[in-house]
Amino acid sequence: MEADLPDAIGKMKQFATLFTHGVRNGGELRQQVHHARTASEILHRVEAFFAHTGASANQESTFLQQVIRRE
């Protein structure tokens, strides 16, 4: 997002899909991310999803956000 790359949204969707397999209700998040139109919307949906799943999932959210931001 920070680099404002033209493929940022696609990369964010790709990583969100890869890193949410095996996460409880990950399919729901993948569907929400798939329908998102902007990078900030994707990040918001990821953060909201993990905020509702409890404290242990916050670690997964933090990891996913770090990976997304690096790309």
MIDOSE-1310 file (N, C-alpha, C; in nm, 2 decimals, decimal comma, always signed):
residues 71
mead	+0,08/-0,12/+0,00/+0,00/+0,00/+0,00/+0,09/+0,13/+0,00; +0,19/+0,13/+0,08/+0,27/+0,24/+0,10/+0,35/+0,28/-0,03; +0,38/+0,17/-0,11/+0,46/+0,20/-0,23/+0,36/+0,23/-0,35; +0,23/+0,22/-0,33/+0,13/+0,25/-0,43/+0,16/+0,18/-0,56
lpda	+0,19/+0,05/-0,55/+0,22/-0,03/-0,67/+0,09/-0,07/-0,74; +0,09/-0,08/-0,87/-0,04/-0,11/-0,94/-0,09/-0,24/-0,91; -0,01/-0,34/-0,87/-0,05/-0,47/-0,84/-0,07/-0,50/-0,69; -0,07/-0,39/-0,61/-0,08/-0,41/-0,47/-0,21/-0,48/-0,43
igkm	-0,32/-0,45/-0,49/-0,45/-0,51/-0,45/-0,45/-0,66/-0,48; -0,40/-0,70/-0,60/-0,39/-0,84/-0,63/-0,30/-0,91/-0,54; -0,18/-0,85/-0,50/-0,09/-0,92/-0,41/-0,15/-0,94/-0,28; -0,22/-0,83/-0,23/-0,29/-0,84/-0,10/-0,39/-0,95/-0,10
kqfa	-0,47/-0,96/-0,20/-0,57/-1,07/-0,21/-0,50/-1,21/-0,22; -0,39/-1,22/-0,29/-0,32/-1,34/-0,30/-0,27/-1,39/-0,16; -0,20/-1,30/-0,09/-0,15/-1,33/+0,04/-0,26/-1,36/+0,14; -0,37/-1,28/+0,14/-0,48/-1,31/+0,23/-0,53/-1,45/+0,21
tlft	-0,54/-1,49/+0,08/-0,59/-1,62/+0,05/-0,50/-1,73/+0,10; -0,37/-1,71/+0,07/-0,27/-1,81/+0,11/-0,26/-1,83/+0,26; -0,26/-1,72/+0,33/-0,24/-1,73/+0,47/-0,36/-1,75/+0,56; -0,48/-1,76/+0,50/-0,60/-1,79/+0,58/-0,65/-1,93/+0,56
hgvr	-0,58/-2,01/+0,49/-0,62/-2,15/+0,48/-0,59/-2,21/+0,62; -0,69/-2,28/+0,67/-0,67/-2,34/+0,80/-0,71/-2,25/+0,92; -0,74/-2,13/+0,89/-0,79/-2,03/+0,99/-0,94/-2,06/+1,00; -0,99/-2,06/+1,13/-1,13/-2,08/+1,15/-1,21/-1,97/+1,07
ngge	-1,31/-2,01/+0,99/-1,39/-1,92/+0,91/-1,31/-1,84/+0,81; -1,19/-1,90/+0,77/-1,11/-1,83/+0,68/-1,18/-1,81/+0,54; -1,27/-1,90/+0,51/-1,34/-1,89/+0,38/-1,42/-1,76/+0,38; -1,48/-1,73/+0,49/-1,56/-1,60/+0,50/-1,47/-1,48/+0,47
lrqq	-1,35/-1,48/+0,53/-1,26/-1,37/+0,51/-1,21/-1,37/+0,36; -1,18/-1,48/+0,31/-1,13/-1,49/+0,17/-1,24/-1,43/+0,08; -1,37/-1,46/+0,10/-1,48/-1,41/+0,02/-1,48/-1,25/+0,04; -1,47/-1,20/+0,16/-1,48/-1,06/+0,18/-1,36/-0,99/+0,11
vhha	-1,24/-1,05/+0,12/-1,12/-0,99/+0,06/-1,14/-0,99/-0,09; -1,19/-1,10/-0,15/-1,21/-1,11/-0,29/-1,30/-1,00/-0,35; -1,40/-0,96/-0,27/-1,50/-0,86/-0,31/-1,45/-0,72/-0,29; -1,34/-0,70/-0,21/-1,29/-0,57/-0,18/-1,24/-0,50/-0,31
rtas	-1,25/-0,37/-0,31/-1,20/-0,29/-0,43/-1,08/-0,21/-0,41; -1,04/-0,18/-0,28/-0,92/-0,10/-0,26/-0,83/-0,17/-0,16; -0,71/-0,13/-0,15/-0,61/-0,19/-0,06/-0,65/-0,16/+0,08; -0,70/-0,04/+0,11/-0,74/-0,01/+0,25/-0,86/-0,09/+0,29
eilh	-0,95/-0,12/+0,20/-1,07/-0,20/+0,23/-1,03/-0,34/+0,26; -0,93/-0,39/+0,19/-0,88/-0,53/+0,22/-0,82/-0,53/+0,36; -0,73/-0,44/+0,39/-0,67/-0,43/+0,52/-0,78/-0,42/+0,63; -0,88/-0,33/+0,61/-0,98/-0,31/+0,71/-1,06/-0,45/+0,73
rvea	-1,09/-0,52/+0,62/-1,16/-0,64/+0,64/-1,08/-0,75/+0,71; -0,95/-0,75/+0,68/-0,86/-0,85/+0,76/-0,86/-0,81/+0,90; -0,84/-0,68/+0,93/-0,83/-0,64/+1,07/-0,96/-0,67/+1,15; -1,07/-0,64/+1,08/-1,20/-0,66/+1,14/-1,23/-0,81/+1,17
ffah	-1,19/-0,89/+1,07/-1,21/-1,03/+1,09/-1,14/-1,09/+1,21; -1,01/-1,05/+1,22/-0,93/-1,10/+1,33/-0,97/-1,04/+1,46; -1,02/-0,92/+1,46/-1,07/-0,85/+1,58/-1,18/-0,93/+1,65; -1,26/-0,99/+1,56/-1,38/-1,06/+1,61/-1,35/-1,21/+1,65
tgas	-1,24/-1,26/+1,62/-1,21/-1,40/+1,64/-1,13/-1,42/+1,77; -1,09/-1,32/+1,84/-1,03/-1,34/+1,97/-0,88/-1,30/+1,97; -0,82/-1,30/+2,09/-0,69/-1,26/+2,12/-0,58/-1,34/+2,05; -0,60/-1,47/+2,04/-0,50/-1,56/+1,98/-0,49/-1,53/+1,83
anqe	-0,60/-1,50/+1,77/-0,60/-1,47/+1,63/-0,54/-1,34/+1,60; -0,52/-1,25/+1,69/-0,46/-1,12/+1,67/-0,31/-1,14/+1,62; -0,25/-1,25/+1,67/-0,12/-1,28/+1,63/-0,12/-1,32/+1,48; -0,22/-1,39/+1,43/-0,23/-1,42/+1,29/-0,25/-1,30/+1,21
stfl	-0,34/-1,21/+1,26/-0,37/-1,09/+1,19/-0,24/-1,00/+1,18; -0,17/-0,99/+1,28/-0,04/-0,91/+1,28/+0,05/-0,97/+1,18; +0,07/-1,10/+1,18/+0,16/-1,16/+1,08/+0,11/-1,13/+0,94; -0,02/-1,15/+0,91/-0,07/-1,13/+0,78/-0,05/-0,99/+0,74
qqvi	-0,08/-0,89/+0,83/-0,06/-0,75/+0,79/+0,09/-0,72/+0,76; +0,18/-0,78/+0,84/+0,32/-0,76/+0,81/+0,36/-0,81/+0,67; +0,31/-0,93/+0,64/+0,34/-0,99/+0,51/+0,29/-0,90/+0,40; +0,16/-0,86/+0,41/+0,10/-0,78/+0,31/+0,17/-0,64/+0,29
rre	+0,21/-0,58/+0,40/+0,28/-0,45/+0,39/+0,42/-0,46/+0,33; +0,49/-0,58/+0,35/+0,62/-0,60/+0,29/+0,62/-0,61/+0,14; +0,51/-0,66/+0,09/+0,50/-0,69/-0,06/+0,46/-0,56/-0,12
